[in-house]
Amino acid sequence: MLVAACDKDILGKTIRHGELELEVKKTFYHEEECGVEELIAALKEATVANLMGNRVVDAAIEHGFVDEDNVRDINGIKHAQIVLVEP
């Protein structure tokens, strides 16, 4: 299951840093709005996740889904991806 989540305030924006350009597209990230509890519940079921935004990524770090060392900072905005690899 894929979970794509972003902070509401960056939805629809383009984040740039050097040659890197990342569009936070509504067509990818916005199916429905949710709170932290719903995000964490979805991440518990996820096999892949794409997380964009400081609040979303910080929640994933706080709940043990993302290691802070694996977070990318793109012009002050956190980005993390999760891929579940089962043994």
N, C-alpha and C positions, 0 to 999 in steps of 0.2 A: 504494500500500500504506500502510495506517495503522499506525503504531507508537504504542502508549500504554504509558508506563512511569512507575513511581513508586517512591520509596524504600519499602522493606518496612515501616519503622516508622510510616509515616503511612497505610498501607493500611487502609481502613475508617473513617477518621476524617473529621471535618468541620473544615475550616479556616475561621476567621472573621476578618474585618478590617472594622470599620465595618459597612456594610450588605451587604458582599460575603460570601457564604457558598458554599463549594465543598466538595462531598462527594467524597472520594477512594474511589469505589465499587469494591468487589471485582468486580462484574459488568463494569466497564469496564476496569480496570487489571490484573486478575489472571487471566491464562490460564496463565502459567507463570513460575517464578522464573528469573532469569538473572544472569550476571555482566556486568561492564563490556564484556568482549570481545564477548559476544553482543549486547548493546545496540548497540554501535558497528556491528557487522555488519548488524543490522536497520536502523539509521538510514541506512546506505549504500544500502539498497534502498527506503527510505521516500519517499513523495510527500507525506505528511502525518504529523506527529508531535505528540503531546500529552505533555509531560514535567512531572512534579510531584515535587518533593523536591530538596533541596540536592545530594545525591550524584549523582543522575541528571542534573540540569541541569549541574552542574559537569563531569561527564564529557562531555556534549555540547558544552560550551564548549571544553574542553581539546582536543577532536578536531575543532574547527572547524565544527560543525553549527549552533551558536547564537552570536550576538553578545551579549556580556554586557550591552550597552546595551538589548537587547530582552527582558530577563528581568524578570518581574514578581515583586515580593516581597509575599507575602501572609502577614502576621503572622510574618515570619521564615522562611517556607518559599518556596523558589524555584519559579516556574512559567514554562514556555516552550512556545511552539507553533511548529511549523515547517510551512511550506507551500512545496513546490517549485514554482517558476514557471519553466517552460522558455521560452526565447526563441522 
